[in-house]
Amino acid sequence: MAAAKTRTSTFSRNLSTAAPCHGPGLKCGPNGTVFLSSGIPDLDKILGGGFPLGSLVMVMEDAEAPHHMLLLRNFMAQGLVLGQPLLYSSPARDPRGFLGTLPSPAASKDDKSRERDPDQEKGLRIAWQYKKYLGESQLDGQRDSKHEYSNEFDLRKPLERHFINGPRIDCVSIQDCPDLSTLRDRCATFLSQFPRNDGSISCAGRIAIQSFCAPQCAYSNMEWDMLSFIRYLKSMVRSSNSVAIITFPPLLSPSFCKRWQHMADTLLSVKAIQDEDKELAQLLTGYQDMVGFLNVHKVARINTQVPVILEATTFSIKLQKRRYLVLECLNQAPVDGSSGTSYGTSGGWSSSSKTGNLDF
């Protein structure tokens, strides 16, 4: 009987290759993307995990309220807590002073459960052979809690000094810059620390540029130069393990504003709530707890051509207990039965004519 021949194939599975390990504050996503947290857990869920590495995020400011600062502060604070390098640019003369306004991470439920009363510890008796296992589990829990992906931040509590005084923070003032060459060179030097390769990612960088075309900047009228800088920054960020976020006030011409929006990978906008808007108060539930609206105009698509379709594009900005930033979907208030209108005939967000400038 002839010996059975072993089947050979030209295709073989490489079992030796393991998934690359990433540093703290990074999370793997679909299609080979790696996410970096925005500092707001609700926003991470809305965007499908966070900001992809190599993406440019743009936030359109509102002239009536500085709600964009909430997004910027949480983004910067999240990076400093995780030990990620930060480049911050601002039209203020002393941009480093803004770091003192960053919020501090709130104590998680696990941290509170680990804090025990010493009197209760005295009354708790555990067999001696199990004490070592209890100590190891507590150390493992503390070790895991230090490397969280996203934190909740207490807006009333400032960030601790040792995070702000770190050596990997670079601050640039763009108020007295005659052109954008200085900011371009600083960004290039900063991004050169995070070259993109196929191996593991040990660390990722964050760039935060506040009010890029503010009127106090000398280059505020050079619209083509600013557009060229954004194009250059996007190409540099795309080839590095970093994320850049830019906020800009509504001072540009409509044509240039549209060009800027097309340059963004992720496009967000914030809008303030007008005082004593009775029609909107009757239309939405929880209106008294809202401080503004967040609109998601575009979600980054990295390594894919499939568009991201969100269940909702407009979210309410709330300050839970006046401390924590929360994003929630808009809910329509119950309709009064005496008015004779039903839920089906009350009209949707897009067809309602009473919402004013809000586009849901």
Buried (B, 14 or more C-beta within 10 A) or exposed (E): EEEEEEEEEEEEEEEEEEEEEBBBBBBBBEEEBBBBBBBBBBBBEBBBBBBBBBBBBBBBBBEEBBBBBBBBBBBBBBBBBBBBBBBBBBBBEEBBEBBEEBBBBBEEEEEEEEEEEEEEEEEEEEEEEEEEEEEEEEEEEEEEEEEBBBBBBBBEEBBEEEBBEBEBBBBBBBBEBEEBEBBBEBBEEBBEEBEBEEEEBEBBBBBBBBBBBBEEBEBBEBBEEBBEBBEBBBEBBBEBBBBBBBBBBEBBEEEBBEBBBEBBBBBBBBBBBEEEBEEBBEBBBEBEBBBBBBBBBBBBBBEEEEEEEEEEBBBBBBBEEEBBBBBBEBEBBEBEEEEEEEEEEEEEBEEBEEBEEBBB
